[in-house]
Amino acid sequence: GDQVLVTEVQRTLVEAWGLIRETFVDPTFNHQDWDSKLQQTMVEMFPLRSADAAYGKIKAMLSTLGDPFTRIISPKEYQSFRIGSDGNLQGVGLFINSEPRTGHLVVMSCIEGSPADRAGIHEGEELVEINGQKLDGIDSEAAAQKLRGRVGTSVTVKLKSVCTYYLHVSFVRNFEVKLPRDYIKLSPISSTIIPHTTPDGRLAKTGYVKLTAFSQTAASDMEHAVHEMENQNVQSYILDLRNNPGGLVKVGLDVAQLWLDGDETLVYTIDREGVTSPINMIDGHAVTHDPLVVLVNEGSASASEILAGALHDNGRAVLVGRRTYGKGKIQSVTELDDGSALFVTVAKYLSPSLHEIDQVGITPDVQCTTDKIDSLTGEILMKMNSSVPLLEADSCVMVAEHELETKQSNGAAS
């Protein structure tokens, strides 16, 4: 039976090899003979007894291309990848993270209206057991996997919450709750209005929008958030793309169009033959023309970099932060016959002023280095207002506000 499985993996190998041969961005295949690579890998697979080991050979072959983004993922991994990008999840609506100091799994947030939210679970509470199983040494991704599951099923969780009174009397409450699983709507957007007083004493409002990923709903969610803020007379905006690893590039381009007019070039693609083609807007109409600062850092990648480049190079936004990650590669994703998926880098992106993004990143106009505020006061204030992290104490937000003020006073004078 094992040999049959290995033969199946060999079929997958041929399929993957062919797709790379036709489409991979580097026609020299990292200066190696791609045809002989197939022969060699086939030969290495013959004596193998397990499909996993055979799969390992495909991974090893792909690693010789020198591009970490050209890769194959198993059928199971592909299912969970798809969950992430279409923004629809079946589960209980808990975000959990392990505390670096203790390794304990702690509730970061509950999605509004989700089963976890309705059951009265609060952030800061510690997750102790899932379905009677202790969580010692289990990482947050593995625990999240246990919480997810088909709508209509349920999961029992045991939590521990520590309440402290007058900073010295504390008591611990352990409680167990059975949560039904449901469809969870993930919104990649959070927003708030930051009020501040201008140098000449007027009250001004800055709209702060944080985008954590480019999932299917990101552009429409953002359009909605900006419209709401326009209705409340916001005069300037901060778009926070820090630590946003990307997602659907088309959505990144849709987001760019919310801020730009006309038929601007949003990005260029350059293919394996070296042909450069622009992707332009058609008759764009910006939702707002208010001054904009975009925050980026080394965790802003892919679609985030394309969006930042489009807004910056078209003169729409000032970039504040640190140099971005540098992933300007275009992948095609193909589901193979066995349900696995092959990601192949087929082209690269250049910003509208023809700057290389890949392996270079985008350099902001104004540097600022903020580290997550991990002092105690930060934690206490985070608890008080979870939806928006502690903005007042975020030095990059302060730098952004300063940039916006200079922009507005110049604007008023002209």
Disulfide bonds with the S-S distance in Angstrom:
Cys368-Cys396 1.91
